[in-house]
Amino acid sequence: AIRDVGRVLGHPYGDVDRIAKAIPNQLGIKLDEALEISPPLREMVAADEGVRKVIEFAKQLEGVARNASTHAAGVVISREPLTELMPLQKATNSDSLMTQYEMHAIEDLGLLKFDFLGLSNLTILKNAVDLVKQHRGIEIDLDHIPLDDAATFELLASGETTGIFQLESAGMRRYVRELQPTSVFDLAAMVALYRPGPMDNIPAYIRRKHGQEPVTYLHPLLEPFLERTYGIFVYQEDIMAAAIALGGFTGPEADTLGYAIRKKKSSVLRAQKEKFVTQAAERGVPPQTIDAVFKAFEPFERYGFNKAHATCYGLIAYQTAYLKANYTVEYMTSVLSAFRSSEDKVAAAVAECRRLGIEVRPPDVHASQLEFTVEGDAIRFGLLAVKNVGQGAIESIIATRDADGPFRSLTDFCTRIDLRLANRKVLEALAKVGTLSAFGHPAQILLGLDDAIAAAQATQRDRISGQTSFFDMGATDAAALERPLPQTPEAPGRERLRWEKELLGLYLSEHPMGEVADRVGDFVTAYSADLKDDSLDGQRIVVCGIVVGTRSIVTRARATMAVVTLEDLQGSMEVVVFPKLYEQTGPVWAEGSILLVAGRIDHRGDEVSLLADLVTTWDEAVVKGPEAFARDVAAGDRGAFRRRPGAPGQAADANGAGESNRFERAGVERNGSNGNGSNGNGPNGYGDRGRRTPAPVTSVPSGPRPSVGYVSPLRADSVAAVGAAAPLTPSVAALPPIAPAEPIPAHEPANDGAQDPRHDHDDSPTLPEEARRQVVAEASAATAPIESANVGQILHVRFGGAPADQLVRAMETFRQLVRERPGETRVVVHIPAPGGSALPMELKQAVAYDADLLAEVQRRLGTGIASATLQ
């Protein structure tokens, strides 16, 4: 609503984007609630009349249906014809029918609604199995493959999970490498944990698996249910198990409790919580344990997997890893065919093939099929992946080749195929990517194409009229009479690469960065394909690429900045170089230079940029070595940039004092898509975030390297030694870690507009800020016990880390919270005083302390303004 109102009122996109991102990333949040819990949003509304009007108009639109979208996988089943029960309409993104009632109304009518998920990975598995049978004569039954295959777990432990279901994202690769999985249950648990709710427990799960932290249970009765997950609440069923074991709930009652938590049904949850507390107390469970258990339920309010779903996903992840580890060529061929319509995914898969030492051969008129195919230990590019070449033209070429044998020459080729399907544009595309290289190099083919087409058309006309041409002679005689191709030099290498990039979506024959491809993984934390993940917005990363374009921009302050296009093995990315850095490093950004760039990811609608804060040439970094370069990167971390609330167009520095971190301040306006989403104050939003201290450069214990020759594209992260730590990764210096990326969706989401905020399927919302911060904290600390108020304990609330006016509002909000929850626990607030000290002051009114209080304090006051502890 905010984005639509801002567009109608004519506000610049950047201003509206800043307002939208100040809204906390909480599913179904209302604007009134956002104003309560988001200090940056309140300050913007108070300081700028334009922002206030946007919010007021947006409130009036809030909840109004913006457009009709189709559920990604929902199917309604009824005994009677649906036309007798509800209105139908044409689906917005296909020719099928859809209901005009949304899914919750359909459920209220008592109709049966199924979600049928379609996974492209199942097609990949089937095609890979077929290829193995075709080329190796081995029949694989995926339902009976060994679940303890050493090569598969070596592959998973290496973190080289490109092409593996659910485990491809940068954050998941890091966690799988730390986890060192040894069973499908580990994969299922990781798939379930890597969600916005329970993902806070990932570090503890990893530590407990490796014996670095003792396995404990909140109550002995929970051990039979949580033993396999090391005492960690992982699945939705864990909530039900705790309710049954401690609260004496029946199965249906436990399911109702889980439903109330997942769907945030406040009225149902209050009744279920009261019942759980009462019955658990009657069964002798201590009050502090009851509070602790209910506290463990809270993460599932954001998102959580059920065990059956997670196990299925974990098994599919294992099956894809098994085929990649044991039948690599066939599996990668299947992956390439499945994603041939996606340039980025094809580029990533080809880069993975290069890393694995698998040759990906260019398309060839005599060898290529429609899809990618296996050629011994290599993969042949499929003709259907060439742009400007339709399937009909390709099928015509293949049918002619199979029926009459190889083509003798360019003229013979043009004569035998159907030129109505394969016109000049098609033939040019095939020539430029080397498909017709059997007849001559691309420059020759392009020069001789007109003559070949003219001769072919004349011959085809003669055949239609019944005349005989020299092409109807024997092959030897016909070849002797053909006009030879013009003699001309080959096209320059840069031009040939440009043709490949344009028509194949990647550099295939060679890559400008090919000479460094095998070493770049020691220096980078992400590739260009990772930048598009919304959940990495605001994260600091290191990339490597070759400069292919630079555009200079003069800011309003008459300073010069630049927008640089870098290309790596997986695609291209836009790098914004602000004036201060550009003044210091201008000559470095020369076209053709291979550079290592550190900076923060910035998403603006559908566009993404890297805001550079450090740049080093590849040669300089190699001389220094990976560890010294990692120290330089850590030292250059200026902390998370943040947008300063205020009038539209005003933003905080991202690259030094007085410099803008937005294009508006530089006098440049960029177009962006108009969506309704908000990254809010999540790990990637720009709300009230503090500055981060530079990531320490540490080393992890060295250990045995898997025998498979895997080279990680990400730096190994530091693992805190807690207890007797088992060696997990090679000894290397750690670059700044990447927070977990958005989990890979289980199906293609509908692309026809915003979905109902209550929509419930497997696409996880953007990761929340508190989750990201807690993951970082827990990576080096044991799991903290949950406190509960005993007689004589005092709740201490310490304020700080914000301007005085914010602190005053926060204190007033806290006092109101105390008034709403009268109880027996004394409260002492600590007010910042001059000189860095704090003045303690006990409130007259005591508060009712329970498991919800601390979460409510954080929700209302925001992160970083106040901390509450029980002493």
QUIUR-V170493 format. One record per residue. PHI is phi as a letter, one per 40 degrees, with the letter a starting at -180 (* if undefined). OMEGA is omega in radians with two decimals (999 if undefined). Layout:
phi:PHI omega:OMEGA
phi:PHI omega:OMEGA
This chain:
phi:* omega:-3.13
phi:c omega:-3.11
phi:c omega:3.14
phi:c omega:3.13
phi:c omega:3.13
phi:c omega:3.13
phi:c omega:-3.13
phi:c omega:-3.14
phi:c omega:3.06
phi:g omega:3.10
phi:c omega:3.07
phi:d omega:-3.09
phi:d omega:-3.10
phi:c omega:3.13
phi:c omega:-3.13
phi:c omega:3.13
phi:c omega:-3.13
phi:c omega:3.10
phi:c omega:-3.10
phi:c omega:-3.10
phi:c omega:3.06
phi:c omega:3.12
phi:c omega:-3.13
phi:d omega:-3.13
phi:c omega:-3.11
phi:b omega:-3.05
phi:d omega:3.06
phi:g omega:-3.11
phi:c omega:3.09
phi:c omega:-3.11
phi:c omega:3.11
phi:c omega:3.12
phi:c omega:3.11
phi:c omega:3.10
phi:c omega:3.13
phi:c omega:-2.94
phi:b omega:-3.12
phi:b omega:3.10
phi:d omega:3.13
phi:d omega:3.14
phi:c omega:3.12
phi:c omega:-3.11
phi:c omega:3.11
phi:c omega:3.14
phi:c omega:-3.12
phi:c omega:-3.03
phi:c omega:-3.01
phi:b omega:-3.13
phi:c omega:3.14
phi:c omega:3.11
phi:c omega:3.14
phi:c omega:3.12
phi:c omega:3.11
phi:d omega:-3.12
phi:c omega:-3.10
phi:c omega:3.10
phi:c omega:-3.12
phi:c omega:3.10
phi:c omega:-3.13
phi:c omega:3.12
phi:c omega:-3.03
phi:d omega:3.12
phi:g omega:3.11
phi:c omega:3.13
phi:c omega:-3.10
phi:c omega:-3.13
phi:a omega:3.11
phi:c omega:3.13
phi:b omega:-3.10
phi:b omega:3.06
phi:d omega:-3.03
phi:c omega:-3.05
phi:a omega:-3.01
phi:c omega:3.09
phi:b omega:-3.13
phi:c omega:-3.12
phi:b omega:-3.10
phi:a omega:3.06
phi:c omega:-3.11
phi:c omega:3.04
phi:d omega:-3.09
phi:c omega:3.14
phi:c omega:3.11
phi:c omega:-3.04
phi:b omega:-3.04
phi:a omega:3.06
phi:c omega:3.10
phi:b omega:3.08
phi:a omega:3.06
phi:c omega:3.11
phi:c omega:-3.06
phi:c omega:-3.08
phi:b omega:3.11
phi:a omega:3.12
phi:c omega:-3.12
phi:c omega:3.14
phi:c omega:3.05
phi:b omega:3.12
phi:c omega:3.04
phi:c omega:3.02
phi:c omega:3.09
phi:c omega:-2.88
phi:c omega:-3.11
phi:c omega:3.09
phi:c omega:3.11
phi:c omega:3.09
phi:c omega:3.14
phi:c omega:3.10
phi:c omega:3.13
phi:g omega:3.13
phi:c omega:-3.10
phi:c omega:3.14
phi:b omega:3.09
phi:b omega:2.97
phi:b omega:3.10
phi:b omega:-3.09
phi:c omega:3.06
phi:b omega:-3.12
phi:b omega:3.09
phi:c omega:-3.13
phi:c omega:3.08
phi:c omega:3.05
phi:c omega:3.11
phi:d omega:3.14
phi:c omega:-3.11
phi:c omega:-3.11
phi:c omega:3.12
phi:c omega:3.11
phi:c omega:3.12
phi:c omega:3.14
phi:c omega:3.11
phi:c omega:3.12
phi:c omega:-3.09
phi:c omega:-3.00
phi:b omega:-3.13
phi:b omega:-3.12
phi:g omega:-3.12
phi:b omega:3.08
phi:c omega:-3.12
phi:b omega:3.01
phi:b omega:-3.06
phi:c omega:3.12
phi:c omega:-3.09
phi:b omega:3.07
phi:c omega:3.12
phi:c omega:-3.12
phi:c omega:3.11
phi:b omega:-3.07
phi:c omega:-3.06
phi:c omega:-3.11
phi:c omega:3.14
phi:c omega:-3.11
phi:c omega:3.02
phi:c omega:3.10
phi:c omega:-3.13
phi:c omega:-3.11
phi:c omega:3.13
phi:c omega:-3.10
phi:g omega:3.14
phi:c omega:-2.97
phi:b omega:3.04
phi:d omega:-3.14
phi:g omega:-3.13
phi:b omega:-3.05
phi:d omega:3.04
phi:g omega:-3.02
phi:b omega:-3.01
phi:c omega:-2.99
phi:c omega:-3.07
phi:d omega:-3.13
phi:c omega:3.14
phi:c omega:3.09
phi:d omega:-3.13
phi:c omega:-3.10
phi:c omega:3.12
phi:c omega:3.10
phi:c omega:3.11
phi:c omega:-3.09
phi:c omega:-3.05
phi:f omega:-3.03
phi:c omega:3.14
phi:b omega:3.13
phi:a omega:3.07
phi:c omega:3.13
phi:c omega:3.06
phi:c omega:-3.14
phi:c omega:3.11
phi:c omega:3.13
phi:c omega:-3.13
phi:c omega:3.08
phi:c omega:-3.13
phi:c omega:-3.11
phi:c omega:-3.05
phi:c omega:3.10
phi:b omega:-3.03
phi:d omega:3.13
phi:c omega:-3.00
phi:c omega:-3.08
phi:c omega:3.06
phi:d omega:-3.08
phi:c omega:-3.07
phi:d omega:-3.12
phi:d omega:3.14
phi:c omega:3.11
phi:c omega:-3.12
phi:c omega:-3.13
phi:c omega:-3.12
phi:c omega:3.11
phi:c omega:-3.09
phi:c omega:3.09
phi:g omega:3.14
phi:c omega:3.13
phi:a omega:-3.12
phi:c omega:3.09
phi:c omega:-3.13
phi:b omega:3.14
phi:b omega:-3.14
phi:c omega:3.09
phi:a omega:-3.12
phi:d omega:-3.12
phi:c omega:-3.12
phi:c omega:-3.04
phi:d omega:-3.14
phi:c omega:-3.07
phi:c omega:-3.03
phi:b omega:-3.08
phi:c omega:-3.08
phi:c omega:-3.14
phi:b omega:3.03
phi:f omega:3.09
phi:g omega:-3.10
phi:c omega:3.02
phi:c omega:-3.04
phi:b omega:-3.00
phi:b omega:3.06
phi:c omega:3.14
phi:c omega:3.11
phi:c omega:3.05
phi:c omega:-3.13
phi:c omega:-3.13
phi:c omega:3.13
phi:c omega:3.13
phi:c omega:-3.14
phi:c omega:-3.05
phi:c omega:-3.05
phi:c omega:-3.06
phi:c omega:3.13
phi:g omega:3.14
phi:c omega:2.94
phi:c omega:3.12
phi:d omega:3.11
phi:c omega:3.12
phi:c omega:3.12
phi:c omega:3.10
phi:c omega:3.09
phi:c omega:3.09
phi:c omega:3.12
phi:c omega:3.12
phi:c omega:-3.13
phi:c omega:3.13
phi:c omega:-3.08
phi:c omega:-3.04
phi:c omega:3.14
phi:f omega:3.07
phi:c omega:-2.95
phi:d omega:-3.07
phi:c omega:3.12
phi:c omega:-3.09
phi:c omega:3.13
phi:c omega:-3.13
phi:c omega:-3.13
phi:c omega:3.14
phi:c omega:3.13
phi:c omega:3.13
phi:c omega:-3.14
phi:c omega:-3.12
phi:c omega:-3.10
phi:c omega:-3.06
phi:c omega:3.10
phi:c omega:3.11
phi:c omega:3.12
phi:c omega:-3.14
phi:c omega:3.03
phi:g omega:3.12
phi:c omega:-3.12
phi:c omega:-3.13
phi:d omega:-3.12
phi:c omega:3.09
phi:c omega:3.10
phi:c omega:3.12
phi:c omega:-3.11
phi:c omega:3.14
phi:c omega:-3.14
phi:c omega:3.06
phi:c omega:3.12
phi:c omega:3.10
phi:c omega:-2.95
phi:d omega:-3.13
phi:d omega:-3.10
phi:c omega:3.01
phi:c omega:-3.10
phi:c omega:3.08
phi:i omega:3.09
phi:a omega:3.14
phi:c omega:2.93
phi:c omega:-2.99
phi:c omega:-3.12
phi:c omega:3.14
phi:c omega:-3.12
phi:c omega:-3.13
phi:c omega:3.09
phi:c omega:3.13
phi:c omega:3.12
phi:c omega:3.13
phi:c omega:3.11
phi:c omega:3.08
phi:d omega:3.12
phi:c omega:-3.13
phi:c omega:3.11
phi:c omega:3.12
phi:c omega:3.13
phi:c omega:-3.14
phi:c omega:3.13
phi:c omega:-3.09
phi:c omega:-3.00
phi:b omega:3.14
phi:b omega:-2.92
phi:c omega:-3.07
phi:c omega:-3.13
phi:c omega:-3.11
phi:c omega:-3.13
phi:c omega:3.05
phi:c omega:3.12
phi:c omega:3.11
phi:c omega:-3.13
phi:c omega:3.13
phi:c omega:-3.11
phi:c omega:-3.05
phi:b omega:-3.04
phi:c omega:-3.14
phi:c omega:3.14
phi:b omega:-3.10
phi:d omega:-3.07
phi:c omega:-3.10
phi:c omega:3.08
phi:c omega:3.13
phi:c omega:3.13
phi:c omega:-3.14
phi:c omega:3.10
phi:c omega:3.08
phi:c omega:3.10
phi:c omega:3.09
phi:c omega:3.11
phi:c omega:-3.13
phi:c omega:-3.13
phi:c omega:3.13
phi:g omega:3.12
phi:c omega:3.12
phi:c omega:3.01
phi:b omega:-3.04
phi:c omega:-3.10
phi:c omega:3.10
phi:c omega:-3.08
phi:a omega:-3.05
phi:c omega:-3.12
phi:c omega:-3.03
phi:b omega:-3.03
phi:c omega:2.99
phi:b omega:3.08
phi:d omega:-3.09
phi:c omega:3.05
phi:c omega:-3.09
phi:b omega:3.12
phi:c omega:3.03
phi:b omega:-3.10
phi:g omega:3.09
phi:c omega:-3.11
phi:b omega:3.12
phi:b omega:3.12
phi:c omega:-3.12
phi:c omega:3.13
phi:c omega:-3.11
phi:c omega:-3.11
phi:c omega:3.13
phi:c omega:3.10
phi:c omega:-3.14
phi:c omega:3.13
phi:g omega:3.11
phi:b omega:-3.09
phi:c omega:-3.10
phi:c omega:3.13
phi:c omega:3.12
phi:c omega:-3.12
phi:c omega:3.13
phi:c omega:3.09
phi:c omega:-3.13
phi:c omega:-3.10
phi:c omega:-3.14
phi:c omega:3.12
phi:c omega:3.13
phi:c omega:-3.12
phi:c omega:-3.08
phi:c omega:-2.98
phi:b omega:3.07
phi:g omega:-3.08
phi:c omega:3.10
phi:c omega:-3.07
phi:c omega:-3.02
phi:a omega:3.11
phi:c omega:3.14
phi:c omega:3.08
phi:c omega:3.11
phi:d omega:-3.10
phi:c omega:-3.12
phi:c omega:-3.01
phi:c omega:-3.11
phi:c omega:3.11
phi:c omega:-3.09
phi:c omega:3.04
phi:c omega:3.09
phi:c omega:-3.14
phi:b omega:-3.11
phi:c omega:-3.06
phi:c omega:3.14
phi:c omega:3.11
phi:c omega:-3.10
phi:c omega:3.08
phi:c omega:3.14
phi:c omega:3.12
phi:c omega:-3.13
phi:c omega:-3.04
phi:c omega:-3.12
phi:c omega:3.04
phi:g omega:-3.12
phi:c omega:-3.09
phi:b omega:-3.08
phi:c omega:3.07
phi:c omega:-3.12
phi:c omega:-3.09
phi:i omega:-3.13
phi:c omega:-3.00
phi:d omega:-3.13
phi:c omega:3.09
phi:c omega:-3.12
phi:d omega:-3.10
phi:c omega:3.14
phi:c omega:-3.09
phi:c omega:-3.03
phi:c omega:-3.10
phi:c omega:3.14
phi:c omega:-3.12
phi:c omega:-3.14
phi:c omega:-3.14
phi:c omega:3.12
phi:c omega:-3.14
phi:c omega:3.13
phi:c omega:3.11
phi:c omega:3.14
phi:c omega:-3.13
phi:c omega:3.07
phi:c omega:3.13
phi:c omega:3.14
phi:c omega:-3.14
phi:c omega:-3.12
phi:c omega:3.09
phi:g omega:3.14
phi:c omega:3.13
phi:b omega:3.09
phi:b omega:-3.14
phi:c omega:3.11
phi:c omega:3.08
phi:c omega:3.05
phi:c omega:3.04
phi:c omega:-3.08
phi:d omega:-3.09
phi:c omega:-3.13
phi:c omega:-3.13
phi:c omega:-3.13
phi:c omega:-3.12
phi:c omega:-3.09
phi:c omega:-3.13
phi:c omega:3.07
phi:c omega:-3.14
phi:c omega:3.11
phi:c omega:3.14
phi:c omega:3.06
phi:c omega:-3.11
phi:a omega:3.13
phi:c omega:3.06
phi:c omega:3.07
phi:c omega:3.12
phi:d omega:-3.12
phi:d omega:-3.13
phi:c omega:3.12
phi:c omega:3.12
phi:c omega:3.10
phi:c omega:3.11
phi:c omega:3.09
phi:c omega:3.13
phi:c omega:-3.13
phi:c omega:-3.09
phi:c omega:-2.99
phi:b omega:3.10
phi:b omega:-3.12
phi:g omega:-3.13
phi:a omega:3.01
phi:c omega:-3.04
phi:b omega:-3.07
phi:c omega:3.04
phi:a omega:3.14
phi:b omega:3.11
phi:d omega:3.12
phi:b omega:-3.07
phi:d omega:-3.09
phi:c omega:-3.13
phi:b omega:-3.00
phi:d omega:-3.06
phi:c omega:-3.11
phi:b omega:-3.02
phi:c omega:-3.14
phi:c omega:3.12
phi:c omega:-3.01
phi:b omega:-3.01
phi:b omega:3.04
phi:b omega:-3.13
phi:a omega:3.04
phi:b omega:-3.07
phi:d omega:-3.12
phi:c omega:-3.13
phi:c omega:-3.02
phi:c omega:-3.07
phi:c omega:3.14
phi:c omega:-3.08
phi:d omega:-3.05
phi:c omega:3.08
phi:c omega:-3.14
phi:d omega:-3.14
phi:g omega:-3.14
phi:c omega:3.06
phi:c omega:-3.07
phi:b omega:3.04
phi:b omega:3.12
phi:b omega:3.08
phi:b omega:3.14
phi:a omega:3.10
phi:b omega:-3.11
phi:c omega:3.12
phi:b omega:3.10
phi:a omega:3.12
phi:b omega:3.11
phi:b omega:-3.13
phi:c omega:-3.14
phi:b omega:3.08
phi:c omega:-3.10
phi:c omega:3.11
phi:c omega:3.10
phi:c omega:3.12
phi:g omega:3.03
phi:b omega:-3.09
phi:b omega:3.02
phi:b omega:-3.09
phi:a omega:2.96
phi:b omega:-3.01
phi:b omega:3.05
phi:b omega:3.08
phi:b omega:3.03
phi:b omega:3.00
phi:b omega:-3.05
phi:c omega:-3.05
phi:b omega:-3.13
phi:i omega:-3.11
phi:b omega:3.14
phi:a omega:3.12
phi:c omega:3.14
phi:b omega:3.11
phi:c omega:-3.13
phi:b omega:-3.07
phi:c omega:-2.95
phi:d omega:-3.06
phi:c omega:3.13
phi:c omega:-3.13
phi:c omega:3.10
phi:c omega:-3.10
phi:c omega:-2.96
phi:b omega:-3.04
phi:d omega:-3.09
phi:c omega:-3.10
phi:c omega:-3.02
phi:c omega:-3.14
phi:c omega:-3.14
phi:c omega:-3.12
phi:g omega:-3.14
phi:c omega:3.03
phi:c omega:-2.99
phi:b omega:2.91
phi:b omega:-3.05
phi:b omega:3.02
phi:b omega:3.12
phi:i omega:-3.10
phi:b omega:-3.13
phi:c omega:3.14
phi:b omega:3.11
phi:c omega:3.04
phi:b omega:-3.07
phi:g omega:-3.14
phi:c omega:-3.10
phi:c omega:3.13
phi:a omega:3.12
phi:b omega:3.00
phi:b omega:-3.14
phi:c omega:-2.97
phi:c omega:2.99
phi:b omega:3.11
phi:a omega:3.10
phi:a omega:3.12
phi:a omega:3.06
phi:c omega:-3.12
phi:c omega:-3.10
phi:c omega:3.12
phi:c omega:-3.13
phi:c omega:3.14
phi:c omega:3.11
phi:c omega:3.14
phi:c omega:-3.06
phi:g omega:-3.07
phi:d omega:-3.06
phi:c omega:3.12
phi:c omega:3.10
phi:c omega:3.11
phi:c omega:3.11
phi:c omega:3.10
phi:c omega:-3.14
phi:c omega:-3.14
phi:c omega:-3.14
phi:c omega:-3.11
phi:c omega:-3.13
phi:c omega:-3.14
phi:c omega:-3.13
phi:g omega:-3.08
phi:c omega:3.09
phi:c omega:-3.09
phi:a omega:3.09
phi:c omega:3.14
phi:c omega:3.13
phi:c omega:-3.13
phi:i omega:-3.11
phi:c omega:3.12
phi:d omega:-3.13
phi:g omega:3.12
phi:c omega:-3.09
phi:b omega:3.14
phi:c omega:-3.13
phi:c omega:3.04
phi:b omega:-3.02
phi:a omega:3.13
phi:h omega:-3.06
phi:c omega:3.05
phi:g omega:-3.12
phi:b omega:-3.09
phi:c omega:2.99
phi:b omega:3.11
phi:b omega:-3.12
phi:c omega:-3.10
phi:c omega:-3.13
phi:c omega:-3.13
phi:c omega:3.13
phi:g omega:-3.11
phi:b omega:3.13
phi:b omega:3.11
phi:b omega:3.06
phi:c omega:3.09
phi:a omega:-3.14
phi:c omega:3.14
phi:b omega:3.14
phi:b omega:3.12
phi:b omega:-3.06
phi:c omega:3.09
phi:a omega:3.08
phi:c omega:3.01
phi:f omega:-3.13
phi:c omega:3.08
phi:c omega:-3.05
phi:c omega:-3.04
phi:b omega:3.07
phi:c omega:-3.07
phi:b omega:-3.12
phi:c omega:-3.03
phi:c omega:-3.12
phi:b omega:3.07
phi:c omega:3.13
phi:c omega:-3.09
phi:c omega:3.04
phi:c omega:-3.12
phi:d omega:3.14
phi:c omega:-3.14
phi:c omega:3.07
phi:c omega:-3.08
phi:b omega:3.07
phi:b omega:3.09
phi:b omega:-3.10
phi:c omega:3.09
phi:c omega:-3.11
phi:a omega:-3.11
phi:c omega:3.12
phi:c omega:3.08
phi:d omega:-3.08
phi:c omega:3.11
phi:c omega:-3.05
phi:c omega:-3.14
phi:c omega:3.09
phi:b omega:-3.03
phi:c omega:3.04
phi:c omega:3.12
phi:b omega:3.07
phi:c omega:3.06
phi:c omega:-3.11
phi:c omega:3.12
phi:c omega:3.11
phi:b omega:-3.12
phi:c omega:-3.13
phi:c omega:3.10
phi:b omega:-3.07
phi:g omega:-3.13
phi:c omega:-3.05
phi:c omega:3.05
phi:c omega:3.13
phi:c omega:-3.06
phi:b omega:-3.01
phi:b omega:3.13
phi:c omega:-3.10
phi:c omega:3.12
phi:a omega:3.06
phi:c omega:-3.05
phi:c omega:2.96
phi:c omega:3.12
phi:d omega:-3.08
phi:c omega:3.08
phi:c omega:3.06
phi:c omega:-3.04
phi:d omega:3.09
phi:c omega:3.13
phi:c omega:3.07
phi:d omega:-3.12
phi:c omega:-3.13
phi:c omega:-3.11
phi:c omega:-3.13
phi:a omega:3.12
phi:c omega:3.14
phi:c omega:3.06
phi:c omega:-3.06
phi:b omega:-3.03
phi:b omega:3.06
phi:h omega:-3.10
phi:c omega:3.13
phi:c omega:3.06
phi:d omega:-3.12
phi:c omega:3.12
phi:c omega:-3.09
phi:d omega:-3.02
phi:b omega:2.99
phi:a omega:-2.90
phi:c omega:3.04
phi:c omega:-3.07
phi:c omega:3.03
phi:c omega:-3.14
phi:d omega:-3.05
phi:c omega:-3.11
phi:c omega:-3.09
phi:c omega:-3.10
phi:c omega:3.11
phi:c omega:-3.11
phi:c omega:-3.11
phi:c omega:-3.10
phi:c omega:3.07
phi:d omega:3.13
phi:c omega:-3.12
phi:c omega:-3.06
phi:c omega:-3.13
phi:c omega:-3.10
phi:b omega:-3.13
phi:a omega:3.09
phi:c omega:3.13
phi:c omega:-3.08
phi:c omega:3.09
phi:c omega:-3.14
phi:c omega:-3.05
phi:c omega:3.05
phi:a omega:-3.04
phi:c omega:2.98
phi:b omega:3.14
phi:c omega:3.11
phi:g omega:3.11
phi:c omega:-3.08
phi:b omega:3.08
phi:c omega:3.11
phi:b omega:3.14
phi:b omega:-3.10
phi:b omega:-3.14
phi:b omega:3.10
phi:i omega:3.07
phi:g omega:-3.14
phi:a omega:3.08
phi:d omega:-3.04
phi:d omega:-3.09
phi:c omega:3.08
phi:c omega:-3.14
phi:c omega:3.14
phi:c omega:3.13
phi:c omega:-3.14
phi:c omega:3.13
phi:c omega:3.14
phi:c omega:3.10
phi:c omega:-3.14
phi:c omega:3.12
phi:c omega:3.10
phi:c omega:3.10
phi:c omega:3.12
phi:c omega:3.13
phi:c omega:-3.13
phi:c omega:-3.03
phi:b omega:3.14
phi:c omega:-3.12
phi:a omega:-3.01
phi:b omega:-3.08
phi:c omega:-3.14
phi:c omega:-3.07
phi:b omega:3.05
phi:b omega:3.08
phi:b omega:-3.14
phi:b omega:-3.04
phi:c omega:3.13
phi:d omega:3.13
phi:b omega:3.12
phi:d omega:3.11
phi:g omega:3.09
phi:g omega:3.13
phi:c omega:3.13
phi:b omega:-3.12
phi:b omega:3.13
phi:c omega:3.13
phi:a omega:-3.13
phi:c omega:3.10
phi:c omega:3.14
phi:c omega:-3.06
phi:c omega:3.06
phi:c omega:-3.05
phi:b omega:3.05
phi:c omega:-3.10
phi:c omega:2.98
phi:a omega:-3.03
phi:c omega:-3.08
phi:c omega:-2.95
phi:c omega:-3.10
phi:c omega:3.11
phi:c omega:3.13
phi:c omega:3.09
phi:c omega:-3.14
phi:c omega:-3.11
phi:c omega:-3.08
phi:c omega:-3.05
phi:c omega:-3.08
phi:g omega:-3.11
phi:c omega:3.04
phi:g omega:-3.12
phi:c omega:-3.11
phi:a omega:3.04
phi:b omega:-3.09
phi:b omega:3.10
phi:b omega:-3.14
phi:b omega:-3.08
phi:b omega:999
